[in-house]
């Protein structure tokens, strides 16, 4: 899908409406309830699901479970080594923001009553970053969550599928799934977390220096919807493959 005056090739050879190459490798960690590595171009994220038979204090006695997430970027994930936040002794604001985004997105597609008094934690560790680490984390974490719940006979707790993708305006062109070079120069940058029912859990949109209008926003959302559709299909294939092997 392309929007605008015909398909113009990007620096990596993609058309404006094309995702980076996407792959999902399952069961990469022995002790996790379910795990995968999602690769979107040169962004690679390890997503692992763990289940505990306990819940946060504020949910005790309410007959509900909880889904939460932790996010980290490994020191050598970028071209310049970054210090581990555990060494710094505190999480940065960006990490907090992304953890909350992942957790909100996944809770948006889980019936916590059907989950029962359990906590599912999704650990998302960025092995390599080239833009879109938060969107890849949401997309991969859902796969790990769904496989984990299927294996425990709790698939009824899933009420929809969720994925996330970035879109933006770069040199005035709407582009899907921005890599770092595009993201760093975008005039407008959106992260869209949506369900396969056509609903959204979160849309994060920002203009960098120049405001955007409703028509441009509609173009970007249409582009995001097309990308999400392709990601839902990849998720479906991965989850079905894992449950068949069970």
Protein Blocks (a to p, Z undefined) as FASTA:
>chain_A
ZZdedjaddfkopafklccdddddehkbfkbmbdcdddehjaccddddddddbddfklgo
nlpacddddddddfklpmbdcddfklnopacfklmmmmmmmmmmmmmmccfklnopaddd
dddddfbdgehklmmmmmmmmmmmmmmmmmnopmmmpgbdcdddddddeehiacehiafk
lmmmcfbdcdddddfkopafbdcdddehiacdfklmmmmmmmmmmmmmmmmmmmmmmmmm
mmmmZZ
